[in-house]
Amino acid sequence: MIFTCRFAPRAGRRAFTRDRRCFSPRSRAGTAVSAAAAACASALLGTAALTSAVTPVLNPAPASAQTADEIRNGIHHAATTPGGAPVHGYDPFYDDPVPAAELDRPGKIVRSQPAPHLLNILGPDFYGYAKRILYTSTTVNGDIVPVSGVLIEPANPWRGNGPRPTVVFGPGTRGSGDACAPSRGPWMVGQIDVEKRAVGSNYELLNYHAAALLGMRVVVTDYIGLGTPGAHTYVLHDEEAHAMLDAARAATPNGGPVGFWGYSQGGGAAAAAAEQAATYAPELDVKATYAGAPPADLLATMRGADNSSITAVLGYALNGWQARYPEIKAALGPVFNDRGREFLASTADACMADSVLRWGLRDTRALTASSKNLSEAIIERPEIRTLIDAQQLGHLSPSSPIMISTTGNDDVVPSSQVVQLARDHCALGADVTLYDSSLPPLTPGLKTGANHAVGVYAHLGPSMQWMVDRFNGVPNISNCGTF
C-alpha cells in the first residue's frame, strides 16, 4: 500500500499523494482507515515497525509545500501550545462558570482552545487542526448547560461527492469522572485523577483520526457532565441524544451533511440521536448513523453487565440517574448494604480501567441488602423500572439510513437486544442495515466482555466505508427481513 498524507496548509497549497491502485472508489475508505489505525497504534503503543510504516502519514511536508511564515508559525504553535494536563485538577476551560447570558440556546460554541494531537501539532494553518470546545445542550429537565468536546478539522481533502460532511462521535464507555472525558489530557490520549485514583484512556482516538483522514470534519462530545461540572448521566438516552445533536449544531452553523457514529455507550447515543433528530433538531441534514453494540434495552444490558468485568457501569448509571431524578435517589436507599454504598460512592468519579480492576467479575449479591444480584434488586424498584422502560430505544424511526452492528455472542451488551433494535426499526419502516460478525464466544462461561471489546476496532472499517457511501449518495441496501 502506498499512502502519503502530509501536513499542508488547508487553503491553496497541499502536499497529498496517493497510489491510484489503492484508491479505487470501492477501497478508498478502507485504505485511509487502515492508515489511521496504524498511525494511532504506532503513536500509542510505540511499535517500531509501525512507526517506520506510517512515517509518511505523520511527518510534515517538505519546506516547499509551505511558506516560511507558515512553517515558523507552525513551529511556534507546537512549542507554545499546551497539549493538555496529564494530571486532573481545576481547569478554567472546563470548570469556570459560563455566564448565564451565554446559555440562551442549545447548539452553540461558548468557549474553545487549541488541542494539539497526533495528526496536528502545528496549528490552524495545517490539516487536522483540533480545538477543544464548550458548547450548549439541554438536560432532560430542559436546562441549558455547557458540554465539553473536541472539534477536529479534516486531515485530508474531502474527495467524495457533495460538500464536506461532519461526523459526530458518541464515545464508548469512559467512566463517570471528569478525568475520563475524551477531550482531556495531553494530545487527548488520557488523564489521571490522583485523588480519585482514576485513569482516563481515550481508546477510540484512532477512530476519530480515521474519519479525519478520510476528509471528514469530526466532532466528539464528552456528553453532559463528563468533563464539565455536574453528574454524568450515563446511558440516559434522551440526554445523550441531545448532546450528540447539539454537537452537530455547534459544528455545522452553516449547515452541511451530518452523520452520527458510536459504539457501546456511543452506539446507544448515536441511535438515540437518529431517533430524535427529526423532532429535536429538524434543521440538521442527517445522512447516516452507525450504532455499534447499542445498549438499546437497558434492562437486558444491566443484566448483561451484572457480575461481569464491567459491573461498575451499573454504578455509573445509578449515580447519574439519581442526580437527575430525586425519586431514584430515594428508591436506591433500601437496595444497598454498606458494601453496596461503597460501590456506589466509588463509581461516582471512576474511569473504566480502574473500575475493572476494583469491581470487575465481583459477585454483586454481596452489594445488596436482599442478597440478590444488583440488576435484579434495582429493577424491583418501580421508580427505576419506569425510567428504564422510558429510555428503551426502538420506539421511534430514524429518518435516515442506520447501520446497527454486533460482534455476536456479546455477553455484556447482549447481541439479542441489538438485533431486536434493528427489527424494531425495520418494523417502523426505517432504512436499516444489520451487521453481525457472528463471532464465537471468546471466553465462554466468563463475562469478560471480550466479544464486546473486539467490535470497537473490528467494526471501524466496515462502518466507515458504509458511512462514506451514504455521504456519497450511494443508496443503502437494507437487509430488513433477513434477521
N, C-alpha and C positions, 0 to 999 in steps of 0.2 A: 504494500500500500504506500502511495506517495501522497502525503497531505501536509502542506505547508501553510501555516496561518500566522503571519507576523503582525505584531502591533503596528498600527499605522494610523495617521490622522483620519477621523471619520469624514471630514469634508474634503473632497477632492482627491488627494493622493492616497493610495493604499498599496501595500505590498502583499499580494494574495495570489498564490499559485496553487494549481490543483492538477492532478493527473486525471484526464477525462475518463480513463478506464475505470476509475474508482467513483466517478460521479455521474453515472447514468441516472435518469430520473428515479429509477427504482432503488438505487443503492445510496443515493446522496445522504439521506438522513442517517442511515446505519453507519456509514463511514465516519461522519462527524461525531456521532455519539461515541463510537469506539475511540476516536481520538480524544474526546473529552474525558472519557473514563480512564484512559491510560494516563493522560496528563495529570488528572487529580490523584489517581492512585500513586503515581510516582512522587508527587509532592508530599502526600500524606504518609506514605509508607516508606519512602526513601529507598525504593528499589533501584539499584544501579542500572540494571538492564533497561528498565522502562525509562529511566532518565535519558539515556542516550537515544532511545527510540523516539521520544516525543520532544526532543530539543527544538526542532523547527517550530513546534506549536507554541512554545513558551518564550523563545528568545525574541528580543526586539528585532525589527528590521534593520538592515544596514543604513548607514547615515544618509545615503542618497534618497531614502524614502521619505525623510522628513527634513524640515528646515532646521538650521542651527538653533533658532529660538525655540522651536518646539521640543527639540532634544534637551536643551538647557532647562526649559520649564518642566519637562517630564522628570529629569534628574532631581530638580529642586523639590518637586512634589513628592517623589519617592523618599527623599531624605528628610523631609519635614512633616509629612502627614502621618499621624499615629495610625497604626493598624487596628487598634482596639486593645483594651486592657485584658491581660491573661487571668488576672485575679478579680473576682467580683467585688464591687464596692459601689458607693454612691457615684452615679454618673449623671452629670447635669443634663446630658442629651435625653436620657431615658426618664430620669427621676424628677427633674424640675417641673413644677406645675405648668400646664398650658393655660394661658389666660382664658377666662370663660367666654370672652368675646370671640375667640377663635374656634370655639366648639359650637358653631352655629349650624353646621350641616355635615352630614357624613360624606366621606369620599374625597377629602381634600388634604393635601400635604401641609402640615403646620411647622415642620422642622426637618432639616436634613443636614448631613455631614458626609464628607468623603469616606469611603470604605475600601481601602486597598485590599486586594485579594489576589488569588493565584493567576488570574487572567489579566490583571491590570494593576500595576503599582505606579504607573507613570501619569495618571490623571486624566482629565476630561478631553484632552486633545487626541486620545488614543482609544482604539476599540476596547470594549469590555469594561468601561469605566462604571464603577458602582458607588452608590451612596446609601447610607442608612437613612430611613425616613420615619417620621412620626406622622401618621395620618389619622383621620377621624372615622369612627364607626359607631354603631349603636348596639347597646345591650338588649337582652330580651325584655327589659323594662322600659326601653325607649330612651335611655340616657345616652347622650353622645359623649364618647370617651376617646382618648388618644390610644393608638395602637402602633407598635413598632414593627419594622420590617426592613427590607432592603430592595433596592431597585438596581438591576444590573443591565446596562446597555449592551446591545449585541456585540459579540466578539468577532463577527464576520458580517459581510453584507447579506441581506436577505435576497436569495436568488429564486424564491418561489414566485407564485402568481399574486398579483394584487399588492396592497400596502403591507408594510411590515407588521406582523402580528405580535401580540403580547401574551405571554403565558403567566398565569397566576398560580404559584405553587402553594399548596397547603402542606406544611411539614408533617411527617410522621411523628410518632410519639417521642418527645424530647424529655418530658418531665413536667413539673409544675412550678419550679423555682425560676426566677428571672435569669439566673446564670445559664439556664438550659436553652434560652432563646437562640434561634439560628443566626440572628444578625449580630450577636455579641461575640466578643473575643477577637484575638489577633487574626486577621485575614478571614474572619468569620468561621474559623475552624472549631472553636470551642472556648469555654471559660470555666474556671474553677471557683467555687464558693467555699472558702476555707472554713468560715464559721458554720455553715450548714453541712459541710463535708459532702458537697455535691459537685459532680463533674459533668459539665455540659459538653456534648460532642455533636458537631454538625455533620452527621454521617451521610447526608444527602447532598452535600455541596457539589459533588461531581454531577448530579442530576441537573442542578441549576446551570452549571457550566456547559453541560451538553446542549441545553436549549440555547444558550447564548452563542455557542459555537455554530449552531445551525442558523444563526442570523436573527433570532427572535429576541425581543425585549423580555426581560424576566423580572417579575416582582414576587417576592417571598414575604408572606405575612408571618409574624410571630404569634398571631392570634391575640385576642383580648386577654390582658393580664399576664401574658408570658413575655417578659422583658420590661414591662411597664408596671407601675404600682397597681395593686389590687390582685384578687384571686384569678387564676387561670381557669376558665370554665371548660375543662377537658371534656371532649365529646358531647358537649351541649350543641347539637347540630344547628339549631337556629342561630346561635351567636357566632359559630364558626362560619356559617354561610354568609352572615353579614360582613365578617372580617375579610373573607375572600372577595365578595362583590365590591366592597368599598376599596379594597386594594386595587381592583381593576379600574374603578372610577378614578382613583388618585393617579394611577399610572397612565391613563388614557384620557386626559381632559379634553382632547380634540377628537375623540372617537378612534375607531380602528378595530380590526378583528381581535377577539379575545378568546383564550382557551383556559380551562382550569385543569390542573394536574395535581394529583395527590395519591399517596399510598398509606394504608393503615389509617391512623387518625386523619391524615390528609386525604385519604380516599373518601372517608365519610364527609369531610368538609367540602371536597370538590363536588360530590354527588348532591349534597345539600344546597350548594351554590347553584348547581344546574337546575335543581328543582325550584328554587326561589327566585331565579334571575328575572323571570317574566313579571313578577309582582313587586319585588324589592328594588330592582334596578333595570327597568324595561328598556332604558336607553342604550344599554350595552349590546354590542354586536357579538354575541357569543356564538362561536363556530363549532366548538368541540369541548368535551370533558372526558378526562381519563380518571376513573375512580378505581384504584387498585386496593384490593382487600379491604373494602369499606366496612366498618362496624355498623351496618345498616340496622340491625336488630340488636339493641343494647342489652336486652335480656339474654339472648343467646351468647353475645360477646362477653358479658360478665361471667357467665358460666364457663366459657372457654378460658378466660384469664384466671379464674379462681384456681388455686393450687398449681400455678404454672410458674415459669421463670419470670413472668411479668405481672405477678399478683399485685404489685404496687400500683398498677394503673387503676385498680378499684379505689385506692386512696386518693389518687389524683382527681378522679371523677367526683367522689363524695365531697372532697374539700371544696372544689369549685361550685358544685351544686348547692351546698349549704350556705355558701357566701351569697348566692343569688336568691335563694328561696329560704326564708326563715323557717318555714314549716318542715323543711328537710333537716335542718339542724336539730330541731326539737325531736323529730322522729328517730334520729340516729342515736340519741342518748341511751335508750334501753338496749340497743343492739350490741354494743361493745362491752367487753370486760376491760380490766386495766391494761392488759397486753394489747388489746384492740385499740384502746385510746392512744397508746404509744404509737401503734401503726399509723393511725390517722394523723397524729401530730408530725410524725417523722416524714410522711409523704407530702406534706404541705409545701415544702420548698426543695424537694429532692429532684434529681435528674435520673435518667434511665439507667446509666451504668451503675451508680451507687445503689439504686433501688434493687436492681437484680441481685447484687451481692448481699444486700441486707435481708431482702424478703423473698427472693426467688425460691420456688419449689417448697415453700413452707405450707404446712397444714393449717388452713385458715379456721378450722374448728377451734384452734387454740386462741382465736381472737374474739370469739363471740360469747355473749352471756348464755346463749342457748346451746352452745357446743355444736351448732350447725355450721356447715360451710358458709363463708361470708356472703357469697352471692345469694344463697337461699335465705339467710337471715335478713338480708337487706330487702329483698323483694316481698317479704311478708308485710312490710310496712306499706299501707295503701298510698301514702303521700309519695313515696319513692316509686312505686309501681305506676302511678298515674303519670309521673314525669317521664319515666322510661317509655311508656306507651306513646306519649305525645311526641317523643323525639324519633320514633321509628321512621326510617326512610322508605320510599316506595309508594307513598300516597299521592304524590304529585309527579307529573310527567315532565322530564326535561324538554325544553323547546328546541334543542339542537342535538346532534348525534352524541352518544355517550358510549365509551368503551369501559366495561367493567371486567376486572380480572381477579383471578385467584390462582395460586400455585397448585391447588388441590391438596387435600388432606391437611389443611391448615387447622391446627388444633387450638389456637388461641383466639383467632378471629375466624370462626368456623366457615369453611368453604360453603357449607349448605346454605347459610344465610346470605352469602354473597350471591350465589346462584338465584336465590329467591328474590333478591333485589332486582336482578336482571329480568326475571319472569314478571315481577310486578310492573316494572317499567314497560315491558313489552305489552302487557295487558292494557296499559293506559295509552298505547299507540305510539310509544317513543321509538326512536331510531337507535337500536341497541346492538352492540357487538359484545358478546361474552368471550373472553379469552381465558381458557382454563388449561394450565400446564399439565394437569393430571400427574403431579409429582407423587411418587410413593412416599409413605411416611419415613422420615429420616431418623426419627428417634421414637419408634413405636413403644407405647406404654409410658412414655415420659414426656410431659408437656413442656418441652424446651422452647417451643416457638421457632424451631429451625426451618420448618416449611414456610412459615410466615416471613421470616427474615430474608430468605432467598429471593423472594419476589421484588424486594426493594431495588435490586440491581438486574435480576434476570428479566424483568418486565420493562426495563427502561428503554431498550432498543425498540421492541415492538410498539410500545405506547407512543414513543416519539415519532416513529415512522407513521403511525396511524394519525397522529395529530397534524403532522406536516401535510399529509394527504388532504385532511379536511380544510386546512388553510389554503391549499392549492385548488380547492373546489372539486376535488375528486369525490364523487358520491360514496357514502358509506354503504357497505354491504351488510345489512342486518342479518343476524343468524337466529332471530326470534323463532321459536317453534322447534328448535333443534336441541334444546336442553331442558 
